[in-house]
Amino acid sequence: IEKWLKAVIASRGEEFEYTHDIRHLIIRAKLEPREANQPFDIRQAINLTEFAVPLRYEDLLDAEPLDRASTASLVEDVEQWARDEIAASTPNRA
């Protein structure tokens, strides 16, 4: 998800910080977390930030288990949105 968000930002010719903070990247990709109509579940994506950085083993034991099926579906939704956004911001080359 992080990489797709960064790809969208870069496709628009914008710089992005080297961060694992998915919420920050969502805002930079010009998605507003509080808007009702979103191309994917933004809250679920933001919740994955805790898995985006290396944690100590003890910290992982305290984290909620990751729902793999739900997360895989989220990644597919983000990928489709990102591909559409990148295509829209890429000039046609004829």
VENQUIWO-V505102 format. One line per field, one symbol per residue. burial: # if it has 16 or more other C-alpha atoms within 10 Angstrom, else .. A space follows every 10 residues. Layout:
burial->???
This chain:
burial->##.######. #........# ###.##.##. .........# .#..##.#.. .......... .......... ...##..##. ##..##.... ....
